[in-house]
Amino acid sequence: MFEPDILFSDFLTIGSKVSYDKEIDLYTYSLHKKDSWCKELDVLARALKEINSSCAVSEDEDNFYLEFEDSKEVWAINYNSYLNRDLGSFIRLCLKHRNVPEKFCIADRKLTDRSTQNPDLVKIKSLTNWTKLLDCIADHKQDNDVLVFFAQNDSGRSRVYELSPYITVEEFESLETDENQSHFEHLFDSWNLKDAHEKDRKSVMLVSLSEVLGQISTGENAFKYFLSQAEKFHDRYRENYDIYVNRFSVDTQLREIDEQHLEFIGKLQDLVTSAQTKAFAMPGVMVAIGALAKLSNFLSVVAIFTGVLMTKILINKSNELLNENLEHFSDTVTRALGQYVKYRNEAEEVRTHAEEANKKLAIQIQKAKKRVDFLDSLADWMLVLGIVITIFVLYTLKTAQ
């Protein structure tokens, strides 16, 4: 089975141009029969008409001759841009449509879509890809196909860049641009990816483009300059996005530390408040101790003293449990905040913030422990005072009998 496009392109790339009638765009090419994939005239003619209905094939002893017109009406579907007279027209076609045709032939360079490793075609594909990316990220597109970008320099002033996607053959041949397909794909996919970070990536990419375009000299062609700096644009975007991601991670961790700090402070206050609530029983006990001096009943004295003793035991046991909770709480704080300190890959800002939060909480825990110890001391003095007054009252009752 013959492939018509290969048969047709053989005339243009392997064969020779015999004549060209400019008035009617009529071409005549010859191809030596030994170079033709198809050796049968009728089969060759039918196959070529599948591409261009005007094709007429003839032969002599050694050669086949192909005659065809170049107009939109005669080309088959998907072949209306197949024939390009020269490299310049093919470059313009690709840049205009932001795409390299699947099937094409460049007559003057004798190149086709099968010449995939040709350096010129690799460069054209690269230029087309970068133009396609610029078309995606442009702030505005004018009627004359000029791409407009609004950027800010370091001083905050706005600047407008106009990139006209056009380049001559001479400029093309002297141009050095990034031909790494993966660089374009990375940027193009990043721009078009729809997720929660879409706006952030686009913002970073526009900033990176502004940094690259900001180096353009006055009067320099912005489009050519960008093409020459395409690799730098890719690298700059990666650097800026890495910085953004790290900054986002740092901000998230700082926020987590602050949230944990506030949460621990709240829990610590609850523990201390619980101890203070139980200590409110002591003023009542002191009133009861004061009433001992007026009692003349032995059983009442014993009952009040028993209440004082039980209150003291209750406060001591409660504070003992609270001290254990404070020790456990201190370990929890150290573990929770220590994770931001022990790893070397954490940002210095995160480590410093975590250390400060841990230090502040440690101070608060120590203050809480001192407050609990103070309540224990008050309970001890309350019991001592109760014992002294009880002994005094009992002695008074005994001497009064």
C-alpha positions in Angstrom: 0.0 0.0 0.0 1.5 3.3 -1.1 1.4 6.4 1.1 0.5 9.4 -1.2 2.3 12.0 0.8 5.6 10.1 0.6 5.1 9.7 -3.2 4.4 13.4 -3.5 7.3 14.6 -1.3 9.7 12.4 -3.2 9.3 14.5 -6.3 10.0 17.7 -4.3 12.9 16.4 -2.1 14.6 13.7 -4.3 13.6 14.9 -7.7 14.3 18.2 -9.5 12.2 21.2 -10.3 11.8 21.4 -14.1 9.8 24.6 -14.4 7.4 27.0 -12.5 4.7 29.2 -14.1 4.3 32.1 -11.6 1.1 33.4 -13.1 -0.9 30.2 -12.5 1.3 28.7 -9.8 2.0 25.7 -11.9 5.0 23.5 -10.9 6.7 20.7 -12.9 9.0 18.3 -11.1 10.9 15.2 -12.4 11.9 12.1 -10.5 14.1 9.3 -11.7 12.2 6.1 -11.9 14.8 4.2 -9.8 14.1 6.7 -6.9 10.3 6.4 -7.1 8.7 4.2 -4.6 5.9 3.4 -7.1 7.0 2.2 -10.5 3.5 2.1 -12.2 2.3 5.3 -13.8 -1.4 4.8 -13.3 -1.1 3.8 -9.7 1.3 6.8 -9.1 -1.1 9.2 -10.8 -4.1 8.0 -8.7 -2.2 8.2 -5.5 -0.9 11.7 -6.1 -4.5 13.0 -6.9 -5.5 12.0 -3.4 -3.3 14.9 -2.2 -3.7 17.4 -5.1 -6.5 17.0 -7.6 -4.6 18.9 -10.2 -1.7 16.4 -10.3 -0.9 15.1 -13.8 1.8 12.5 -14.2 3.8 11.6 -17.3 6.9 9.6 -18.0 9.7 8.9 -20.4 12.2 6.2 -20.5 14.1 7.2 -17.3 11.9 9.7 -15.4 8.4 10.4 -14.1 7.1 14.0 -14.4 4.7 15.6 -12.0 2.7 18.7 -12.9 0.4 20.4 -10.3 -1.1 23.7 -9.3 -0.7 25.3 -5.9 -4.1 26.8 -4.9 -6.4 26.2 -2.0 -9.1 24.5 -4.2 -6.9 21.6 -5.4 -5.3 20.5 -2.1 -7.0 17.7 -0.2 -8.2 18.2 3.4 -5.3 18.4 5.8 -2.9 19.2 2.9 -4.0 22.9 2.3 -0.7 24.0 3.9 1.4 21.2 2.7 3.5 22.9 0.1 5.8 25.7 1.4 8.0 27.3 -1.2 10.8 28.3 1.2 11.8 28.1 4.8 10.6 31.7 5.5 7.1 31.0 4.5 7.0 27.8 6.6 8.3 29.7 9.7 5.6 32.3 9.2 3.0 29.6 8.9 4.0 27.9 12.1 4.3 31.1 14.1 0.9 32.3 12.9 -0.9 29.2 13.8 1.2 28.4 16.8 1.6 24.9 15.5 3.8 22.8 13.2 1.6 21.0 10.6 1.5 17.2 10.7 2.2 17.1 7.0 4.4 19.6 5.2 7.0 20.0 2.6 9.6 22.8 2.4 10.5 23.0 -1.3 13.7 25.0 -1.3 15.2 23.0 1.6 13.8 19.7 0.4 12.5 19.0 3.9 9.3 17.1 4.9 7.6 16.1 8.1 9.6 12.9 7.9 12.9 14.9 8.4 12.3 14.9 12.1 16.0 15.1 13.1 16.8 18.0 10.8 18.3 20.9 13.0 16.2 23.6 11.2 12.9 21.7 11.9 13.9 21.1 15.5 14.5 24.8 15.9 11.2 25.7 14.2 9.3 23.4 16.5 11.0 25.0 19.5 10.2 28.5 18.2 6.6 27.5 17.6 6.3 26.0 21.1 7.7 29.1 22.8 5.3 31.3 20.7 2.4 29.1 21.8 3.4 29.6 25.4 3.6 33.4 25.0 0.2 33.4 23.3 -1.2 31.7 26.4 0.3 34.0 29.0 -0.1 37.3 27.1 -2.1 40.0 28.8 -3.6 41.2 25.5 -3.5 40.2 21.9 -3.8 42.9 19.2 -5.4 42.5 15.9 -2.1 42.5 14.1 -1.1 39.4 16.1 1.1 41.4 18.5 1.3 40.0 22.0 1.2 42.6 24.8 2.5 42.1 28.3 2.2 44.4 31.2 5.1 44.1 33.7 6.5 45.9 36.7 10.2 46.6 37.3 12.0 46.6 40.6 10.9 50.2 41.3 7.2 49.2 40.9 6.7 51.1 37.7 4.6 49.5 35.0 6.1 48.8 31.6 4.5 47.5 28.4 6.2 44.9 26.2 5.0 44.2 22.7 6.2 41.0 21.1 5.5 40.5 17.4 5.8 36.8 16.5 7.7 37.2 13.3 11.3 36.4 12.4 13.3 36.4 9.2 15.3 33.5 7.8 18.5 35.3 8.6 17.4 36.0 12.2 16.3 32.4 12.4 19.6 31.0 11.3 21.6 33.1 13.7 19.2 32.6 16.6 20.1 30.4 19.6 17.2 29.3 21.6 16.2 26.6 24.1 15.3 23.5 22.1 14.7 21.3 25.1 11.1 20.1 24.6 10.8 19.2 28.3 11.3 22.9 29.3 8.5 24.1 27.2 6.2 21.2 28.4 7.0 22.0 32.0 6.0 25.7 31.6 3.0 25.0 29.4 1.6 22.3 31.7 2.2 24.5 34.7 0.3 27.4 33.2 -2.7 25.2 32.1 -2.9 23.0 35.2 -6.2 23.6 37.0 -5.8 23.1 40.7 -5.8 25.1 44.0 -2.4 26.7 43.2 -3.2 27.8 39.6 -3.3 31.5 40.3 0.0 31.3 42.3 1.8 29.5 39.5 0.6 31.9 36.9 1.6 34.9 39.1 5.1 33.4 39.6 5.4 32.8 35.8 4.4 36.3 34.9 6.9 37.7 37.5 9.6 35.5 36.0 8.8 36.7 32.5 8.9 40.3 33.7 12.4 39.7 35.1 13.6 38.3 31.8 12.0 41.0 29.6 13.3 43.6 32.0 16.8 43.1 30.7 15.9 44.1 27.1 17.9 47.0 25.7 16.2 50.0 24.2 15.2 49.3 20.6 15.9 45.6 20.8 13.4 43.2 19.3 11.5 41.8 22.3 10.4 38.6 20.5 13.9 37.7 19.4 15.3 38.5 22.8 12.8 36.3 24.5 13.5 33.4 22.2 17.2 33.8 23.0 16.4 33.8 26.7 13.8 31.0 26.8 16.0 28.7 28.8 16.7 31.4 31.3 13.0 32.0 31.6 12.4 28.4 32.4 15.2 28.3 35.0 14.0 31.6 36.5 10.5 30.3 36.9 11.7 27.1 38.6 13.8 29.2 41.0 11.0 31.6 41.8 8.4 28.8 42.2 10.8 26.9 44.5 11.1 30.1 46.6 7.3 30.5 46.6 6.8 26.9 47.7 9.4 27.1 50.4 7.9 30.4 51.6 4.4 28.9 51.6 5.8 26.0 53.6 7.5 28.3 56.1 4.4 30.4 56.5 2.3 27.3 57.1 4.7 26.0 59.7 4.9 29.4 61.4 1.1 29.4 61.5 1.0 25.9 62.9 3.5 26.9 65.6 1.3 29.9 66.6 -1.8 27.8 66.7 -0.2 25.1 68.8 1.2 27.8 71.1 -2.2 29.3 71.7 -3.7 25.9 72.1 -1.1 24.9 74.8 -1.6 28.2 76.6 -5.4 27.6 76.7 -4.8 24.1 78.1 -2.3 25.4 80.7 -4.8 28.0 81.9 -7.5 25.3 82.3 -5.1 23.3 84.5 -4.2 26.2 86.7 -7.8 27.4 86.9 -8.9 23.9 88.1 -6.3 24.1 90.9 -7.4 27.6 91.9 -11.1 26.5 92.0 -10.3 23.8 94.5 -8.2 26.3 96.5 -11.3 28.5 96.9 -12.3 26.1 99.7 -9.5 27.4 101.9 -11.2 30.8 102.8 -14.2 28.9 104.0 -12.0 26.6 106.0 -10.3 29.6 107.6 -13.7 31.0 108.6 -14.4 27.6 110.2 -11.0 27.7 112.0 -11.9 31.2 113.3 -15.1 29.8 114.7 -13.2 27.2 116.7 -12.2 29.8 119.2 -15.9 30.3 120.2 -16.8 26.7 120.4 -17.3 25.0 123.8 -18.4 21.6 122.4 -15.7 18.9 122.0 -17.5 17.1 119.1 -17.8 20.4 117.2 -14.1 21.1 117.6 -13.3 17.6 116.3 -15.7 17.9 113.4 -14.2 21.2 112.3 -10.7 20.0 112.6 -11.6 16.9 110.6 -13.0 19.1 107.8 -9.8 21.2 107.8 -7.7 18.0 107.6 -9.8 16.6 104.7 -9.7 19.9 102.8 -5.9 19.9 103.1 -5.6 16.3 101.9 -8.0 17.0 99.1 -6.0 20.1 97.9 -2.6 18.2 98.2 -3.8 15.2 96.3 -5.4 17.4 93.6 -2.2 19.4 93.2 -0.1 16.3 93.1 -2.2 15.1 90.1 -1.9 18.6 88.6 1.9 18.5 88.9 1.9 15.1 87.1 -0.3 16.6 84.4 2.1 19.6 84.1 5.1 17.3 83.7 3.2 15.4 81.0 2.1 18.7 79.4 5.7 19.9 79.3 6.8 16.7 77.5 3.9 17.1 75.0 5.0 20.7 74.3 8.6 19.7 73.8 7.6 16.9 71.3 5.1 19.0 69.4 7.4 22.0 68.9 10.6 20.0 68.8 9.8 18.6 65.4 10.3 22.1 63.9 13.7 22.3 65.5 15.5 19.0 65.1 15.6 18.7 61.3 18.4 20.6 59.5 16.3 21.1 56.4 13.8 23.3 58.2 14.1 27.1 57.6 16.0 29.0 60.2 13.0 31.2 60.7 10.9 28.2 61.6 13.4 26.8 64.0 13.8 30.2 65.7 10.0 30.7 66.0 9.6 27.2 67.4 12.3 27.6 70.0 10.9 30.9 71.1 7.4 29.4 71.5 8.8 26.4 73.4 10.8 28.8 75.7 7.7 30.9 76.4 5.6 27.8 77.2 8.3 26.4 79.4 8.3 29.7 81.4 4.5 29.5 81.7 4.7 25.9 82.9 7.2 26.8 85.6 5.0 29.7 86.8 2.1 27.2 86.9 4.1 24.8 89.0 5.1 27.6 91.4 1.5 28.6 91.7 0.5 25.0 92.6 3.3 24.8 95.1 2.1 28.1 96.6 -1.4 26.6 97.0 0.1 23.6 98.7 2.0 25.9 101.1 -1.2 27.7 101.9 -3.0 24.4 102.6 -0.1 23.4 104.9 -0.2 26.7 106.8 -4.0 26.3 107.0 -3.6 22.9 108.6 -0.9 24.2 111.0 -3.1 27.1 112.1 -6.1 24.7 112.5 -4.0 22.4 114.7 -2.8 25.3 116.9 -6.3 26.7 117.4 -7.7 23.2 118.0 -5.1 22.5 120.7 -5.8 25.9 122.2 -9.5 25.3 122.3 -9.3 21.8 123.6 -6.9 23.0 126.3 -9.3 25.8 127.2 -12.2 23.4 127.5 -10.2 21.1 129.7 -9.1 23.8 132.1 -12.7 25.1 132.3 -14.1 21.8 133.6 
